[in-house]
Structures are given as C-alpha cells and as structure tokens.
Amino acid sequence: MISKLCILVVALAAFLLVGCSKPLFPYSLDTYPLVLTPSSLAKIEDGRDRFREIYCAVQRDHGSGLPYNRPCEEVILRLEGELEPKGNPVWLGPSILKLRILIVSGLFSECVKFTSAYSYARAHLERYGYKVESLPVSGRSSSTHCALEIRNALLSMEILPEERIVFVGYSKGVPDILEAVVAYPEIRSRIAAVVSVAGAVNGSPMIELVNKPLQDLLKRIPLSQCPPGVGDPFESLKRSTRLQWLSRNPLPESIKYFSLVAFAEREDISTILRPSYDRLALIDPRNDSQVIFYDAIIPGSTLLGFVKADHYAVAVPLSQDAPLLSAGLIDKNEFPREVLLEAIIRAVEENLLESD
C-alpha cells in the first residue's frame, strides 16, 4: 500500500539519523543576524491566559463526550510569564460570525489518503455552525508553488459576502499560507485570520539532517496518489530559507495571526518520532520532534499557548485512522484534537468580534 510505503521511508530516515554525529547545522555565513528574545519584546501578543480559559471551558462543558478527554491542565502547558485567567465568560453556543475555516496540512499530506489533519475535529466544529473544510495542496511541492495553489483555490470558491476566511495551517501548511498572503494581494480581503498549529514558521533543523540523495528519493519516488511536485519542499523548510523569506516579506497587517505550539517530554513522543526528537533535543528538548517551540510562532501573532503533544498528535488522528500503527510506532497519538480545534476557533472568533 502506498501510504505504508511513505511511513516506511519516513521511519527508515528517522532511525538512520540516530547515529549521526555531525552538527545539526553546517558552519555557514549564509544567515541574517538573529536574536533569541522573549516574546513580549518581539511584538507577540500574549493570549495564553484567555486561550487556557477557553480551552478549559470547552473541555469541562462537553470534553467528556469527545475522544481522549483529559483535564485541561494536562494538555495546556504553563510557561513563565503567563497571566492568570480573568474569569470572563466563554461563549459555547453556535458560531456568531460566518467563519469559513480552511485547513492546510504539511509535507507529504497529500500522499497519505487514509487520514488528514483534524478530520474528526472538523465534523465536530460543524455541529456549532462553523463551516470547515480541508484545502489540499501538493504534498511534494515548494511553499511557493503551494501558495499559488492556495490562491487559485481561494479565487475559485464561492464565498458569501458575509463569510470570513480563517486559515488553519499545520506544519508546512503555515509557510505555504504565509507565502500566499504575501504574494497575492488579491486574496487578502477575503482572509480574516491565519492560525499556525505546530507550524514550521522558521523552518526546522531536521531538514539539514536529510541528505540530498534521500531528499531526491522522497521527492521523486513513484506514488500514484501523490505525484512529484513543483519546486523543492525541503528547501522551503530550511531554517535559512524561512528566515530569509520572513526578513524580506512583511506580513499583511489587514490579517490577524495566531500561533499554537506543541512540544512534549521524550516519553510523550511517539516511538517513530523519538530519533528526530533526540536530535532536536541537542538544541532544545522543548520540541515536537520536528519543530523547536520558538520556531513555531508567527511574527506579530497572538500566542495562544503551548500544548503537550508531538508533531503528529496535535493534528493528525492516526490513533483513530490507523490503530495498528498507533499500537506500535505511533503510540502517543491519543490527543483531544476536537477540543483543541474548537478552542482555537472560538479564541479566534472572540478576537475578531472584539476588533469589529
């Protein structure tokens, strides 16, 4: 089966990295000057207290009837500087705004047909009147090409005058969306917000570890469900590429941006992802196996919070769609994704209402 072949190749690549002793980054002067600074000094709005309040309200109200229910304190991580919730009420009724939520997934997502990001959570949100759909892009193309696909898809949609588009990007889906809103001004008036979930905003050091022959294999291996793409998706995910792009492309101010970050301790990372987690942990153990926690925040965004999950668990329901894999290699995938996506969208909707 094609999907199993994809998983096998990814697993082999991950395990081959374990014994690698070279630095995660090659020595190079090909970089902009960088600084690691607290989010409060980087034009990031801290929305963690309110998002915690919203998530906990959703979980207490109807989380027990949804998959993988657990207390919100076990899901939402508390880092230094988070304010205490103010105790304001949380709206848990039908959607107030006419939001149309478009989910854009990451690298190779097109290649795995048996599962997709937030598939069950999408159905859950629709019960509250939210219109939610997946916007597929080429799983093996560059962010520049995927941005064009996003533009074309958006312009071809029948969007009601009162509808407001909210993009939810997962993993590589985030830079794909950001390139789209910068490159194509004609779509901006339709977009109210962009949300990053475990987004490769600054790229990932993991890309540097995948050698060129393996990258070429992953780009060109024949897959009937996932044709070879346009451009280089691995180049799009390099840290140097993403940081250079961000430095040259200010994000449109007419759109609101939100960031939700995932990371976990090693014992909460699925077995298949632990080799990559271990490599990133040489830089910082606060990673989701693919992205370090400070690389997943959109500049100028509202920081919603940090959740305890690995890169797959935060968005992809493999525990529901591939139980045999979940019993072995992907064994930490049980996560309350319905509650998470609902809390994200309610937080975004509330923010948009306050801005109107």
N, C-alpha and C positions, 0 to 999 in steps of 0.2 A: 504494500500500500504506500502511496506517495507520501502521505503525512508521516508514516512511521519512518520512511527514509530520511525525511527532514530532521526528525527528532534524533535519529541515529547519528547523522552527520554532526548536528549541534553537540550532542553528548560526547562524541569522539573528540571534537575540537576542544571542548571544555576540559576533558580529562588529560589531553595532551599538554595542556598549559600548566599542569600541576608542577611538573619537574623543571619548568623553565626558570632559569636563574638570572636572566638579563634584566636590566632596569625596565620598569613599566613604560617609561618614555625614553626615546633616544635623545642623546645630547644634541641640542639644536638651538640656533639663534633665531629660528623662524617662528617668532611669537611676539605678540603685543605685550607690553608691560602689564603685569597682573597684580592684583592685591586681594588678599582674603580679609574681609571686613565684616563686622556684624551687620545683619540685615537692616537694622534701623539706620545705618549710615549709607545704605545702598538704594534708597528710595523704594524699599519694600514696605508695604503697609502690613502691619501685624494683625491678622484677623483670627489668630488661633483661639482666643478666648470665646469668640462668638461661634466659630465653627464647632468647637467642643460642645458648646451649649446646644447647637442644632443637632449634631450627631447624637448626643446623649438623649435628647428629647425624642428623636425618631426611634432610637433603639428601645427606650423604655415604653413607648406607645405601642409599637407593633413589631419590634425586632424579634420577639419570641416566636412569631409565626413565620419567620423567614429563615433561610438556610444559615447554619453555622452561627447562630446567635451567641453572643458573649457580651459581658458588661463593657460599656464604652471605655472604661478606664483600662481595659486590657487591650484595646485597639488603638486609641489615640495616645501617642507618646507625648510626654511633657518635657520640653527642653527649657533651659534657663530663660528667664525674662517673660514667660507667658503670664499675662494678667489673669486674675480670677474672673470667671463669668459674672456678668452684672445681674443675672436673674431675669432678664427680659423674656417675655413670652415668645414661643416659637409657633409659627403657623404650620399646621399639619394637614390642612384641608386641600381641596383641589387647587390646581395651578391658578395663579392670579393673572400673570402675564401670558400672552400667547407665545410661549417659547418653543422653538423647534431645535432640538438638540441633535447635533451631528457628531458621531464618534469616529475618529480616525485612528487606526491602530498602527502598529510598528513594523519593523523589519520582518519580512517573510510572512506577515499575517495572511496575505492572500494565498499562501501556499498550504495553509492548514485549514481545510474546509470544515472539519468536524467540530470546530469551536471558534468563538470570536469574542472579542472584548465586551464584557458586560451584556451578553446576550440575554441572560435571565433577568438581570437588573433593568434592562430596557423594558421588558414586559411589565415588570413591577411598577416602574415610573408611569407607564401609560395608564395605569388604574387611577392615577391622580390627574389625568388630563394633559400630561406632558406628551408632546409628540417627539418620539425618539427613534432614530434610525442610524444605521452604520453607513458611513461614506467610504466605500472601498477605494484604495489606491494601489498602484503597482507595488507588490511586495519586494521586488528586487530592483527598484529604480532609485535614482538620486532624489534628494529633497527638492531640488529644482524642478525635476520632471513631475514629481508628485504634487508640487504646488500648482503646476499647470493643470493637472487632473482635478484638483480641488476647485480651481477657478472655473473650469469648464462645467463641472458637475453642478456647482452653485448657480451659474448663469442659466443652466438648462432646467432648473427646478421651478415649479410653480409655487411661488411664495406669496401668501396672502399679505396685503398691505400692513396688517396689524401684527404679523409674525416677526419675532426677533430670533435671529440665529445665535445659538451658543455652541461653539465648537468644544468638544472634549477630546483632547489629544492624549494618546497613550504612547510612551516610549518614543520611537522615531516619528510617530504621528505629530508630535509637538513641533519639531523644526520644519516638518512639511507644511503645517498650518502657518507658522510664523513667516516662512518664505512666501506663502501665498498672499497673506495680508499686506506684505511689503511690496511685492512685485506687481500686484494687480489692484490698483486703486478702485477699479470699477466694482469690486465686490464689497468694499468696506462698509458702505451704507447699509448693507443687509446684515452685518455682523454686530451683535451687542457685546459678546464676550468670548474669550478663549481661556480654556482651563487646561493646565498641564497636570497629568497624573503620571508620576514616575517618568517624567519627560527627560529626554536627552538634550536638554536646553544647551548645556555647554559641551555636549558630546560625552564620550566615555573613554577612559584609558584602556578599556578592554579591546577596543578596535586596534590599538597599537600591537596587541599580542597575537592577532590573527595574521599569520604571514601571507604574503602576496599570492603564492600558489593556492593556498586554501581559500583565500578570498575569491580568486578567479574560479575555483571549483564551485563554490557556493553560488556565484553569480550565474554560472553557465550550465550547471548540471541539468540535464533534461527533466523537466517536471511538467506534465501535461496540464495540471491545474494552475501552474504558476510560470508563465513564460519569462525568458530572460528580459530584464528590464532595460531602461534607457538611463545611461549615466552610471555612476558608481555610488551605491548606497553606503559602502564602507567609508569612502572618502567624506561623505556627508556627515558621518557620525564621529569623525575625528575631532578631538578637542580643538586642535589648531584651526580646523575648518570652521567649526561653530563659533569659536571666539572671534575669529577674523570677521565672520559674517555679522555677528552681533555688533562689533565695533563700527562697522560700516553702514549698518541699516537700522536706524532708529525705528522703533515700533510705532504704528499709527496711534495717536492719542485719542482718537474717537472710539477706540475699542477698549473694554476693560479686560484685565488679565488676572488670572488666579492660578495658584500653584499648590498642589498637594503632593507631598513627598513620602516615599516609602523607604524604610530600612528596618533591619532586624538583627538580632544576635545570630551567631552561626547555627545554633540548634534550631532556630526557627526558619532556616533557609532549606529549601528542598534539596535532596541529595544531588540531583543533576546540576544544581547551580552552585554547590559549595566550592568547587575548584575555582570558579571565577570570583566568588565572594572572597576566597582566601587571597587571591592575587590583589584584588582591590583593597583588601584589609591591610596590605602592606603600606598603602597610602592612608586609608581611614577605614576602620571597621564599621562605620555608620554608612553602609551601602546596602543596596537591594540585590546584589550580585551582578548588576550591570551598570548602575549609575551611583556615584557618590552623592550623599544627601545635599551637599551645597551646589552640585551641578544640575539640580532638577528644578531650579527656581527661575521663572521668567523675570528679567529685569523690569522693575517698576510695577510688579504684580502685587496682589494681595495674597499673603501667605496664609493658606487655610490651616495647614497643620502637617503633622508627621504621623504616619500610621505604621504599626508593626506588621510588616508583610514583606515578602520577597517580590522580585520583579514580575513573576507570573501571578502570584496570589492576589495582588492588588487589583487585577483587572480581568484575567483570563480564567474562566471556570472549568479548568481541566479536571478538578475533583468531581464535577458533575458530568462532563462530556467524555472523560477518559479514565474511568475508575481503576482500570488495571494499572495504568501508568501512575496514578495517584497512590496506589498501594505500594509502589516501589520507588522509582526515580523522582517522581514529582509528589512527594509525600507531605508537603507543608502547604498545600493549596487550599485548604478549607479556610475560607475567609468571608465575612459578612459583606459581600460586594453590593447586594441590594440596598442595605442600609447606607453604605458609603456613597454610592452614586446618588441616592435620594438626598442625603445630607449636602453633598456638593451642589446639586442643582437648587435646593432650597436656599443655600447660602448665596449663590449667585443671584437668584431671583430677588431675594431680600435686598441685596446690594443695588441691583438695578432699580428697584422700586424707590429706594432712598435717594437715588440720583435723579429720578424723574421730576 
